[in-house]
Amino acid sequence: MKATLNLWLTKNVRIHGVLAGGIRYPDSSAFSQSLSDAFSSPVCDNAMRGLSDLFKVLQMNRLPSEIARLSFQDGTLHAARRADGVCLGVFTLRDPNDYDAEELGRILEAFLNVPAVPG
């Protein structure tokens, strides 16, 4: 399944305004793709660990926790968590005019529906 989702990320994260994207698996492994010098793979992987923890806290408190958006000083982290615990994070600039918000919304929804593949 990891190879399938990693390939899916590589194909789908390359849209206007995306700085980086990453996937965090329930076994704590991660895969990331940087599209900007501002986000190296280690930075993205570290952020994905925190994102995974955030989704766990939301779920423990029975808060809706399928899609989240976190804004910080210079950007936004758009995130989704699948029922199997796999998390996706996509970093963009903060201003919605600087990225394709409609396409990004489709990508988050599509991630939630990528069929699980054994392995």
N, CA, C and O atoms as a GROMACS GRO file, in nm:
protein
  476
    1MET      N    1   0.081  -0.119   0.000
    1MET     CA    2   0.000   0.000   0.000
    1MET      C    3   0.086   0.126   0.000
    1MET      O    4   0.050   0.226  -0.062
    2LYS      N    5   0.199   0.121   0.069
    2LYS     CA    6   0.284   0.240   0.075
    2LYS      C    7   0.329   0.282  -0.064
    2LYS      O    8   0.325   0.400  -0.098
    3ALA      N    9   0.372   0.186  -0.144
    3ALA     CA   10   0.419   0.220  -0.279
    3ALA      C   11   0.308   0.284  -0.360
    3ALA      O   12   0.332   0.378  -0.436
    4THR      N   13   0.186   0.234  -0.344
    4THR     CA   14   0.071   0.289  -0.417
    4THR      C   15   0.045   0.434  -0.375
    4THR      O   16   0.027   0.521  -0.461
    5LEU      N   17   0.042   0.460  -0.245
    5LEU     CA   18   0.016   0.596  -0.197
    5LEU      C   19   0.133   0.690  -0.225
    5LEU      O   20   0.111   0.807  -0.256
    6ASN      N   21   0.256   0.641  -0.215
    6ASN     CA   22   0.372   0.726  -0.246
    6ASN      C   23   0.366   0.770  -0.393
    6ASN      O   24   0.390   0.887  -0.424
    7LEU      N   25   0.335   0.676  -0.482
    7LEU     CA   26   0.323   0.708  -0.624
    7LEU      C   27   0.207   0.804  -0.646
    7LEU      O   28   0.218   0.899  -0.724
    8TRP      N   29   0.096   0.780  -0.577
    8TRP     CA   30  -0.020   0.869  -0.587
    8TRP      C   31   0.019   1.012  -0.548
    8TRP      O   32  -0.017   1.107  -0.618
    9LEU      N   33   0.093   1.028  -0.438
    9LEU     CA   34   0.136   1.160  -0.394
    9LEU      C   35   0.223   1.226  -0.500
    9LEU      O   36   0.203   1.342  -0.535
   10THR      N   37   0.320   1.152  -0.552
   10THR     CA   38   0.411   1.207  -0.652
   10THR      C   39   0.336   1.258  -0.774
   10THR      O   40   0.371   1.362  -0.830
   11LYS      N   41   0.232   1.187  -0.815
   11LYS     CA   42   0.156   1.227  -0.933
   11LYS      C   43   0.059   1.342  -0.905
   11LYS      O   44   0.032   1.423  -0.994
   12ASN      N   45   0.007   1.351  -0.784
   12ASN     CA   46  -0.101   1.445  -0.757
   12ASN      C   47  -0.062   1.574  -0.687
   12ASN      O   48  -0.139   1.670  -0.690
   13VAL      N   49   0.054   1.580  -0.625
   13VAL     CA   50   0.090   1.698  -0.547
   13VAL      C   51   0.143   1.812  -0.634
   13VAL      O   52   0.156   1.925  -0.585
   14ARG      N   53   0.173   1.786  -0.756
   14ARG     CA   54   0.233   1.887  -0.843
   14ARG      C   55   0.127   1.978  -0.907
   14ARG      O   56   0.098   1.969  -1.026
   15ILE      N   57   0.071   2.066  -0.822
   15ILE     CA   58  -0.023   2.164  -0.873
   15ILE      C   59   0.028   2.303  -0.837
   15ILE      O   60   0.113   2.319  -0.750
   16HIS      N   61  -0.025   2.402  -0.905
   16HIS     CA   62   0.017   2.540  -0.885
   16HIS      C   63   0.007   2.579  -0.737
   16HIS      O   64  -0.097   2.564  -0.674
   17GLY      N   65   0.117   2.630  -0.684
   17GLY     CA   66   0.118   2.684  -0.548
   17GLY      C   67   0.152   2.585  -0.438
   17GLY      O   68   0.160   2.625  -0.322
   18VAL      N   69   0.171   2.458  -0.469
   18VAL     CA   70   0.207   2.359  -0.366
   18VAL      C   71   0.357   2.366  -0.342
   18VAL      O   72   0.436   2.361  -0.437
   19LEU      N   73   0.396   2.375  -0.217
   19LEU     CA   74   0.538   2.382  -0.178
   19LEU      C   75   0.595   2.245  -0.146
   19LEU      O   76   0.712   2.217  -0.174
   20ALA      N   77   0.513   2.159  -0.086
   20ALA     CA   78   0.558   2.025  -0.048
   20ALA      C   79   0.436   1.940  -0.011
   20ALA      O   80   0.329   1.993   0.017
   21GLY      N   81   0.456   1.811  -0.011
   21GLY     CA   82   0.351   1.720   0.032
   21GLY      C   83   0.413   1.600   0.100
   21GLY      O   84   0.527   1.564   0.072
   22GLY      N   85   0.338   1.538   0.189
   22GLY     CA   86   0.392   1.422   0.258
   22GLY      C   87   0.282   1.330   0.305
   22GLY      O   88   0.166   1.369   0.320
   23ILE      N   89   0.321   1.206   0.327
   23ILE     CA   90   0.231   1.104   0.380
   23ILE      C   91   0.296   1.045   0.504
   23ILE      O   92   0.415   1.016   0.505
   24ARG      N   93   0.216   1.028   0.607
   24ARG     CA   94   0.262   0.965   0.732
   24ARG      C   95   0.178   0.841   0.754
   24ARG      O   96   0.055   0.847   0.752
   25TYR      N   97   0.245   0.728   0.775
   25TYR     CA   98   0.179   0.599   0.792
   25TYR      C   99   0.164   0.566   0.940
   25TYR      O  100   0.239   0.617   1.023
   26PRO      N  101   0.068   0.480   0.974
   26PRO     CA  102   0.047   0.443   1.114
   26PRO      C  103   0.170   0.380   1.181
   26PRO      O  104   0.182   0.384   1.303
   27ASP      N  105   0.261   0.322   1.101
   27ASP     CA  106   0.382   0.262   1.159
   27ASP      C  107   0.493   0.365   1.179
   27ASP      O  108   0.607   0.329   1.208
   28SER      N  109   0.459   0.493   1.163
   28SER     CA  110   0.549   0.608   1.181
   28SER      C  111   0.646   0.632   1.065
   28SER      O  112   0.730   0.721   1.074
   29SER      N  113   0.637   0.554   0.959
   29SER     CA  114   0.718   0.583   0.841
   29SER      C  115   0.652   0.696   0.764
   29SER      O  116   0.533   0.724   0.781
   30ALA      N  117   0.730   0.761   0.678
   30ALA     CA  118   0.678   0.876   0.604
   30ALA      C  119   0.740   0.881   0.465
   30ALA      O  120   0.846   0.823   0.440
   31PHE      N  121   0.672   0.949   0.378
   31PHE     CA  122   0.721   0.977   0.243
   31PHE      C  123   0.686   1.122   0.214
   31PHE      O  124   0.574   1.165   0.240
   32SER      N  125   0.781   1.197   0.161
   32SER     CA  126   0.752   1.337   0.131
   32SER      C  127   0.813   1.376  -0.002
   32SER      O  128   0.906   1.313  -0.052
   33GLN      N  129   0.758   1.482  -0.055
   33GLN     CA  130   0.807   1.537  -0.181
   33GLN      C  131   0.811   1.688  -0.168
   33GLN      O  132   0.707   1.751  -0.148
   34SER      N  133   0.929   1.745  -0.179
   34SER     CA  134   0.945   1.890  -0.171
   34SER      C  135   0.943   1.948  -0.311
   34SER      O  136   1.007   1.895  -0.402
   35LEU      N  137   0.870   2.056  -0.328
   35LEU     CA  138   0.865   2.125  -0.456
   35LEU      C  139   0.920   2.267  -0.443
   35LEU      O  140   0.907   2.348  -0.535
   36SER      N  141   0.980   2.296  -0.328
   36SER     CA  142   1.030   2.430  -0.300
   36SER      C  143   1.152   2.419  -0.209
   36SER      O  144   1.160   2.330  -0.124
   37ASP      N  145   1.246   2.508  -0.226
   37ASP     CA  146   1.362   2.512  -0.138
   37ASP      C  147   1.322   2.543   0.006
   37ASP      O  148   1.398   2.514   0.099
   38ALA      N  149   1.206   2.602   0.025
   38ALA     CA  150   1.159   2.638   0.159
   38ALA      C  151   1.120   2.516   0.242
   38ALA      O  152   1.113   2.524   0.364
   39PHE      N  153   1.095   2.403   0.177
   39PHE     CA  154   1.053   2.282   0.248
   39PHE      C  155   1.137   2.164   0.205
   39PHE      O  156   1.111   2.102   0.102
   40SER      N  157   1.238   2.132   0.284
   40SER     CA  158   1.318   2.012   0.256
   40SER      C  159   1.237   1.890   0.300
   40SER      O  160   1.142   1.903   0.378
   41SER      N  161   1.275   1.774   0.252
   41SER     CA  162   1.205   1.651   0.291
   41SER      C  163   1.208   1.628   0.442
   41SER      O  164   1.106   1.590   0.499
   42PRO      N  165   1.323   1.648   0.511
   42PRO     CA  166   1.322   1.629   0.656
   42PRO      C  167   1.226   1.724   0.729
   42PRO      O  168   1.162   1.684   0.826
   43VAL      N  169   1.214   1.848   0.682
   43VAL     CA  170   1.120   1.943   0.743
   43VAL      C  171   0.978   1.893   0.723
   43VAL      O  172   0.896   1.896   0.816
   44CYS      N  173   0.948   1.848   0.604
   44CYS     CA  174   0.814   1.797   0.573
   44CYS      C  175   0.784   1.672   0.657
   44CYS      O  176   0.675   1.660   0.712
   45ASP      N  177   0.879   1.581   0.665
   45ASP     CA  178   0.860   1.458   0.744
   45ASP      C  179   0.831   1.491   0.891
   45ASP      O  180   0.744   1.430   0.953
   46ASN      N  181   0.904   1.587   0.944
   46ASN     CA  182   0.884   1.628   1.084
   46ASN      C  183   0.745   1.688   1.104
   46ASN      O  184   0.678   1.658   1.202
   47ALA      N  185   0.702   1.771   1.010
   47ALA     CA  186   0.569   1.829   1.019
   47ALA      C  187   0.462   1.721   1.010
   47ALA      O  188   0.358   1.731   1.075
   48MET      N  189   0.487   1.618   0.931
   48MET     CA  190   0.390   1.510   0.917
   48MET      C  191   0.375   1.432   1.048
   48MET      O  192   0.267   1.384   1.079
   49ARG      N  193   0.482   1.421   1.124
   49ARG     CA  194   0.474   1.354   1.255
   49ARG      C  195   0.380   1.432   1.347
   49ARG      O  196   0.296   1.374   1.415
   50GLY      N  197   0.395   1.563   1.348
   50GLY     CA  198   0.307   1.646   1.429
   50GLY      C  199   0.163   1.641   1.380
   50GLY      O  200   0.070   1.642   1.460
   51LEU      N  201   0.145   1.634   1.250
   51LEU     CA  202   0.011   1.625   1.193
   51LEU      C  203  -0.057   1.495   1.236
   51LEU      O  204  -0.175   1.495   1.271
   52SER      N  205   0.017   1.387   1.234
   52SER     CA  206  -0.036   1.258   1.278
   52SER      C  207  -0.082   1.266   1.422
   52SER      O  208  -0.189   1.216   1.458
   53ASP      N  209  -0.001   1.330   1.507
   53ASP     CA  210  -0.038   1.348   1.648
   53ASP      C  211  -0.163   1.434   1.662
   53ASP      O  212  -0.249   1.405   1.746
   54LEU      N  213  -0.174   1.539   1.582
   54LEU     CA  214  -0.292   1.626   1.586
   54LEU      C  215  -0.418   1.546   1.555
   54LEU      O  216  -0.518   1.559   1.627
   55PHE      N  217  -0.415   1.466   1.451
   55PHE     CA  218  -0.533   1.387   1.416
   55PHE      C  219  -0.569   1.289   1.528
   55PHE      O  220  -0.687   1.264   1.552
   56LYS      N  221  -0.469   1.233   1.594
   56LYS     CA  222  -0.497   1.141   1.705
   56LYS      C  223  -0.569   1.214   1.819
   56LYS      O  224  -0.664   1.161   1.877
   57VAL      N  225  -0.524   1.335   1.850
   57VAL     CA  226  -0.586   1.414   1.957
   57VAL      C  227  -0.730   1.451   1.918
   57VAL      O  228  -0.820   1.442   2.001
   58LEU      N  229  -0.750   1.493   1.794
   58LEU     CA  230  -0.886   1.526   1.749
   58LEU      C  231  -0.977   1.404   1.761
   58LEU      O  232  -1.091   1.416   1.806
   59GLN      N  233  -0.927   1.289   1.720
   59GLN     CA  234  -1.007   1.167   1.725
   59GLN      C  235  -1.036   1.127   1.870
   59GLN      O  236  -1.148   1.087   1.902
   60MET      N  237  -0.938   1.137   1.958
   60MET     CA  238  -0.958   1.102   2.100
   60MET      C  239  -1.065   1.190   2.164
   60MET      O  240  -1.136   1.147   2.255
   61ASN      N  241  -1.076   1.313   2.116
   61ASN     CA  242  -1.175   1.406   2.171
   61ASN      C  243  -1.305   1.408   2.090
   61ASN      O  244  -1.389   1.497   2.105
   62ARG      N  245  -1.318   1.309   2.005
   62ARG     CA  246  -1.440   1.291   1.923
   62ARG      C  247  -1.475   1.415   1.841
   62ARG      O  248  -1.592   1.450   1.826
   63LEU      N  249  -1.372   1.479   1.788
   63LEU     CA  250  -1.393   1.593   1.700
   63LEU      C  251  -1.381   1.546   1.555
   63LEU      O  252  -1.302   1.456   1.527
   64PRO      N  253  -1.457   1.602   1.464
   64PRO     CA  254  -1.446   1.562   1.324
   64PRO      C  255  -1.300   1.574   1.280
   64PRO      O  256  -1.237   1.678   1.296
   65SER      N  257  -1.248   1.467   1.225
   65SER     CA  258  -1.103   1.468   1.201
   65SER      C  259  -1.064   1.402   1.070
   65SER      O  260  -0.965   1.329   1.064
   66GLU      N  261  -1.139   1.429   0.965
   66GLU     CA  262  -1.102   1.374   0.836
   66GLU      C  263  -1.017   1.472   0.754
   66GLU      O  264  -0.922   1.431   0.689
   67ILE      N  265  -1.052   1.601   0.759
   67ILE     CA  266  -0.978   1.704   0.686
   67ILE      C  267  -0.953   1.822   0.780
   67ILE      O  268  -1.042   1.862   0.855
   68ALA      N  269  -0.831   1.876   0.774
   68ALA     CA  270  -0.796   1.991   0.858
   68ALA      C  271  -0.708   2.086   0.777
   68ALA      O  272  -0.637   2.046   0.685
   69ARG      N  273  -0.714   2.212   0.813
   69ARG     CA  274  -0.626   2.313   0.754
   69ARG      C  275  -0.566   2.393   0.867
   69ARG      O  276  -0.638   2.445   0.953
   70LEU      N  277  -0.434   2.404   0.867
   70LEU     CA  278  -0.364   2.477   0.971
   70LEU      C  279  -0.285   2.590   0.906
   70LEU      O  280  -0.199   2.567   0.821
   71SER      N  281  -0.313   2.712   0.948
   71SER     CA  282  -0.241   2.826   0.893
   71SER      C  283  -0.128   2.864   0.987
   71SER      O  284  -0.143   2.860   1.109
   72PHE      N  285  -0.017   2.900   0.930
   72PHE     CA  286   0.096   2.950   1.007
   72PHE      C  287   0.144   3.077   0.939
   72PHE      O  288   0.083   3.120   0.840
   73GLN      N  289   0.249   3.137   0.987
   73GLN     CA  290   0.289   3.270   0.942
   73GLN      C  291   0.294   3.285   0.790
   73GLN      O  292   0.237   3.379   0.735
   74ASP      N  293   0.362   3.193   0.722
   74ASP     CA  294   0.382   3.210   0.579
   74ASP      C  295   0.307   3.110   0.492
   74ASP      O  296   0.321   3.113   0.370
   75GLY      N  297   0.229   3.022   0.552
   75GLY     CA  298   0.166   2.920   0.470
   75GLY      C  299   0.050   2.851   0.538
   75GLY      O  300   0.006   2.888   0.647
   76THR      N  301   0.002   2.749   0.470
   76THR     CA  302  -0.107   2.667   0.521
   76THR      C  303  -0.074   2.520   0.497
   76THR      O  304  -0.020   2.483   0.393
   77LEU      N  305  -0.105   2.439   0.596
   77LEU     CA  306  -0.093   2.294   0.584
   77LEU      C  307  -0.234   2.239   0.568
   77LEU      O  308  -0.316   2.251   0.659
   78HIS      N  309  -0.261   2.181   0.453
   78HIS     CA  310  -0.390   2.119   0.424
   78HIS      C  311  -0.370   1.970   0.449
   78HIS      O  312  -0.275   1.911   0.400
   79ALA      N  313  -0.460   1.909   0.525
   79ALA     CA  314  -0.436   1.772   0.568
   79ALA      C  315  -0.561   1.686   0.561
   79ALA      O  316  -0.673   1.735   0.572
   80ALA      N  317  -0.538   1.558   0.544
   80ALA     CA  318  -0.647   1.460   0.546
   80ALA      C  319  -0.597   1.335   0.616
   80ALA      O  320  -0.479   1.299   0.607
   81ARG      N  321  -0.690   1.268   0.685
   81ARG     CA  322  -0.657   1.142   0.753
   81ARG      C  323  -0.758   1.037   0.711
   81ARG      O  324  -0.879   1.055   0.726
   82ARG      N  325  -0.706   0.928   0.657
   82ARG     CA  326  -0.789   0.817   0.612
   82ARG      C  327  -0.835   0.733   0.731
   82ARG      O  328  -0.778   0.743   0.840
   83ALA      N  329  -0.936   0.653   0.711
   83ALA     CA  330  -0.986   0.564   0.816
   83ALA      C  331  -0.880   0.464   0.862
   83ALA      O  332  -0.884   0.418   0.975
   84ASP      N  333  -0.785   0.431   0.773
   84ASP     CA  334  -0.679   0.338   0.810
   84ASP      C  335  -0.563   0.406   0.883
   84ASP      O  336  -0.462   0.341   0.913
   85GLY      N  337  -0.576   0.536   0.912
   85GLY     CA  338  -0.476   0.609   0.989
   85GLY      C  339  -0.367   0.676   0.908
   85GLY      O  340  -0.281   0.743   0.965
   86VAL      N  341  -0.368   0.660   0.777
   86VAL     CA  342  -0.268   0.724   0.692
   86VAL      C  343  -0.304   0.872   0.677
   86VAL      O  344  -0.420   0.906   0.649
   87CYS      N  345  -0.205   0.960   0.695
   87CYS     CA  346  -0.227   1.105   0.687
   87CYS      C  347  -0.156   1.165   0.566
   87CYS      O  348  -0.047   1.123   0.529
   88LEU      N  349  -0.220   1.263   0.507
   88LEU     CA  350  -0.163   1.340   0.397
   88LEU      C  351  -0.151   1.485   0.441
   88LEU      O  352  -0.243   1.538   0.503
   89GLY      N  353  -0.041   1.547   0.410
   89GLY     CA  354  -0.024   1.690   0.435
   89GLY      C  355   0.028   1.758   0.310
   89GLY      O  356   0.121   1.708   0.246
   90VAL      N  357  -0.031   1.871   0.274
   90VAL     CA  358   0.011   1.947   0.157
   90VAL      C  359   0.033   2.092   0.202
   90VAL      O  360  -0.058   2.155   0.255
   91PHE      N  361   0.153   2.142   0.180
   91PHE     CA  362   0.188   2.278   0.218
   91PHE      C  363   0.170   2.373   0.100
   91PHE      O  364   0.216   2.345  -0.011
   92THR      N  365   0.104   2.485   0.126
   92THR     CA  366   0.090   2.590   0.026
   92THR      C  367   0.126   2.724   0.090
   92THR      O  368   0.146   2.732   0.212
   93LEU      N  369   0.134   2.827   0.008
   93LEU     CA  370   0.145   2.960   0.063
   93LEU      C  371   0.014   2.992   0.134
   93LEU      O  372  -0.086   2.924   0.111
   94ARG      N  373   0.013   3.092   0.218
   94ARG     CA  374  -0.105   3.120   0.301
   94ARG      C  375  -0.222   3.178   0.221
   94ARG      O  376  -0.337   3.145   0.248
   95ASP      N  377  -0.194   3.262   0.125
   95ASP     CA  378  -0.300   3.328   0.048
   95ASP      C  379  -0.364   3.230  -0.051
   95ASP      O  380  -0.294   3.177  -0.137
   96PRO      N  381  -0.495   3.205  -0.039
   96PRO     CA  382  -0.562   3.111  -0.130
   96PRO      C  383  -0.552   3.150  -0.277
   96PRO      O  384  -0.574   3.066  -0.365
   97ASN      N  385  -0.520   3.276  -0.305
   97ASN     CA  386  -0.502   3.318  -0.444
   97ASN      C  387  -0.369   3.269  -0.501
   97ASN      O  388  -0.347   3.276  -0.622
   98ASP      N  389  -0.281   3.219  -0.415
   98ASP     CA  390  -0.149   3.174  -0.458
   98ASP      C  391  -0.142   3.024  -0.489
   98ASP      O  392  -0.035   2.973  -0.523
   99TYR      N  393  -0.254   2.954  -0.478
   99TYR     CA  394  -0.258   2.812  -0.514
   99TYR      C  395  -0.397   2.778  -0.567
   99TYR      O  396  -0.491   2.856  -0.549
  100ASP      N  397  -0.408   2.665  -0.631
  100ASP     CA  398  -0.534   2.621  -0.689
  100ASP      C  399  -0.617   2.551  -0.581
  100ASP      O  400  -0.608   2.429  -0.564
  101ALA      N  401  -0.697   2.629  -0.508
  101ALA     CA  402  -0.772   2.576  -0.394
  101ALA      C  403  -0.873   2.470  -0.437
  101ALA      O  404  -0.893   2.372  -0.365
  102GLU      N  405  -0.936   2.488  -0.549
  102GLU     CA  406  -1.034   2.390  -0.596
  102GLU      C  407  -0.968   2.256  -0.626
  102GLU      O  408  -1.018   2.151  -0.586
  103GLU      N  409  -0.857   2.260  -0.696
  103GLU     CA  410  -0.786   2.136  -0.727
  103GLU      C  411  -0.732   2.071  -0.600
  103GLU      O  412  -0.734   1.949  -0.587
  104LEU      N  413  -0.683   2.151  -0.507
  104LEU     CA  414  -0.632   2.098  -0.382
  104LEU      C  415  -0.744   2.028  -0.303
  104LEU      O  416  -0.722   1.923  -0.244
  105GLY      N  417  -0.863   2.086  -0.303
  105GLY     CA  418  -0.977   2.022  -0.239
  105GLY      C  419  -1.007   1.886  -0.300
  105GLY      O  420  -1.038   1.790  -0.229
  106ARG      N  421  -0.999   1.879  -0.432
  106ARG     CA  422  -1.022   1.750  -0.501
  106ARG      C  423  -0.914   1.648  -0.462
  106ARG      O  424  -0.943   1.530  -0.446
  107ILE      N  425  -0.791   1.695  -0.449
  107ILE     CA  426  -0.681   1.605  -0.412
  107ILE      C  427  -0.702   1.548  -0.272
  107ILE      O  428  -0.683   1.428  -0.250
  108LEU      N  429  -0.742   1.632  -0.176
  108LEU     CA  430  -0.767   1.584  -0.040
  108LEU      C  431  -0.878   1.480  -0.039
  108LEU      O  432  -0.865   1.376   0.026
  109GLU      N  433  -0.986   1.506  -0.110
  109GLU     CA  434  -1.097   1.410  -0.117
  109GLU      C  435  -1.053   1.281  -0.187
  109GLU      O  436  -1.089   1.172  -0.143
  110ALA      N  437  -0.976   1.292  -0.293
  110ALA     CA  438  -0.929   1.174  -0.366
  110ALA      C  439  -0.840   1.088  -0.277
  110ALA      O  440  -0.849   0.965  -0.281
  111PHE      N  441  -0.756   1.151  -0.196
  111PHE     CA  442  -0.669   1.076  -0.105
  111PHE      C  443  -0.751   0.989  -0.011
  111PHE      O  444  -0.714   0.875   0.016
  112LEU      N  445  -0.860   1.042   0.038
  112LEU     CA  446  -0.944   0.967   0.130
  112LEU      C  447  -1.004   0.844   0.064
  112LEU      O  448  -1.045   0.750   0.132
  113ASN      N  449  -1.010   0.844  -0.069
  113ASN     CA  450  -1.075   0.736  -0.142
  113ASN      C  451  -0.981   0.647  -0.223
  113ASN      O  452  -1.028   0.560  -0.297
  114VAL      N  453  -0.850   0.668  -0.211
  114VAL     CA  454  -0.757   0.576  -0.278
  114VAL      C  455  -0.776   0.439  -0.217
  114VAL      O  456  -0.764   0.423  -0.096
  115PRO      N  457  -0.807   0.338  -0.300
  115PRO     CA  458  -0.832   0.204  -0.242
  115PRO      C  459  -0.710   0.150  -0.169
  115PRO      O  460  -0.596   0.165  -0.213
  116ALA      N  461  -0.736   0.087  -0.057
  116ALA     CA  462  -0.630   0.021   0.020
  116ALA      C  463  -0.580  -0.100  -0.058
  116ALA      O  464  -0.659  -0.178  -0.112
  117VAL      N  465  -0.449  -0.114  -0.062
  117VAL     CA  466  -0.387  -0.228  -0.130
  117VAL      C  467  -0.307  -0.302  -0.025
  117VAL      O  468  -0.227  -0.240   0.045
  118PRO      N  469  -0.324  -0.433  -0.012
  118PRO     CA  470  -0.248  -0.507   0.090
  118PRO      C  471  -0.098  -0.488   0.071
  118PRO      O  472  -0.049  -0.480  -0.041
  119GLY      N  473  -0.027  -0.480   0.183
  119GLY     CA  474   0.119  -0.469   0.179
  119GLY      C  475   0.159  -0.335   0.206
  119GLY      O  476   0.279  -0.305   0.207
   0.00000   0.00000   0.00000
